[in-house]
């Protein structure tokens, strides 16, 4: 029985070491740039994750590519330009404000303004009317109210 427990424990230890990535950087600035870049680049096959958070094969490849480009002396902007040229603006977790991404950034505000304008127009159309009753209508209303009190 002790052998079975030892084997099960070995399985857990094996799993714990399965996905550790170690990167050796020449300078601390490169490591900081690496961490910043992988937290800004989106995993293209995952739902709402950066390549730093994802364990997908594509995310691993992109992390490796970012590391290699930093080792080659490429700047942050060179790497971002390469990734956006290859994968489009979608690869950036927070895309830059450009003409192509204007709707993405201003869309929520635009929908809010349209919604508020719609509510304002509908409320102004169905607002209370301040029409005055004619003398005949007022007399008829008074007679109806008096009959209602007698009942």
ChimeraX attribute file (.defattr): number of C-alpha atoms within 10 A of each C-alpha:
attribute: neighborCount
match mode: 1-to-1
recipient: residues
	/A:1	6
	/A:2	7
	/A:3	8
	/A:4	9
	/A:5	10
	/A:6	10
	/A:7	12
	/A:8	11
	/A:9	11
	/A:10	12
	/A:11	11
	/A:12	10
	/A:13	11
	/A:14	9
	/A:15	9
	/A:16	10
	/A:17	9
	/A:18	8
	/A:19	8
	/A:20	7
	/A:21	9
	/A:22	6
	/A:23	10
	/A:24	10
	/A:25	14
	/A:26	10
	/A:27	9
	/A:28	10
	/A:29	10
	/A:30	18
	/A:31	16
	/A:32	11
	/A:33	16
	/A:34	21
	/A:35	15
	/A:36	13
	/A:37	22
	/A:38	21
	/A:39	17
	/A:40	19
	/A:41	26
	/A:42	25
	/A:43	27
	/A:44	19
	/A:45	13
	/A:46	15
	/A:47	9
	/A:48	12
	/A:49	18
	/A:50	21
	/A:51	27
	/A:52	20
	/A:53	14
	/A:54	18
	/A:55	14
	/A:56	14
	/A:57	12
	/A:58	15
	/A:59	23
	/A:60	16
	/A:61	12
	/A:62	20
	/A:63	20
	/A:64	14
	/A:65	14
	/A:66	23
	/A:67	23
	/A:68	12
	/A:69	17
	/A:70	20
	/A:71	15
	/A:72	9
	/A:73	10
	/A:74	13
	/A:75	14
	/A:76	17
	/A:77	10
	/A:78	12
	/A:79	17
	/A:80	18
	/A:81	14
	/A:82	13
	/A:83	19
	/A:84	15
	/A:85	11
	/A:86	10
	/A:87	12
	/A:88	12
	/A:89	20
	/A:90	15
	/A:91	20
	/A:92	21
	/A:93	17
	/A:94	12
	/A:95	18
	/A:96	12
	/A:97	12
	/A:98	11
	/A:99	8
	/A:100	10
	/A:101	14
	/A:102	12
	/A:103	13
	/A:104	12
	/A:105	14
	/A:106	11
	/A:107	12
	/A:108	11
	/A:109	11
	/A:110	12
	/A:111	11
	/A:112	11
	/A:113	12
	/A:114	12
	/A:115	12
	/A:116	12
	/A:117	12
	/A:118	12
	/A:119	11
	/A:120	11
	/A:121	12
	/A:122	11
	/A:123	11
	/A:124	10
	/A:125	9
	/A:126	8
	/A:127	9
	/A:128	8
	/A:129	7
	/A:130	6
	/A:131	6
	/A:132	8
	/A:133	10
	/A:134	9
	/A:135	9
	/A:136	9
	/A:137	11
	/A:138	12
	/A:139	12
	/A:140	12
	/A:141	13
	/A:142	12
	/A:143	12
	/A:144	11
	/A:145	11
	/A:146	11
	/A:147	10
	/A:148	9
	/A:149	8
	/A:150	6
	/A:151	5
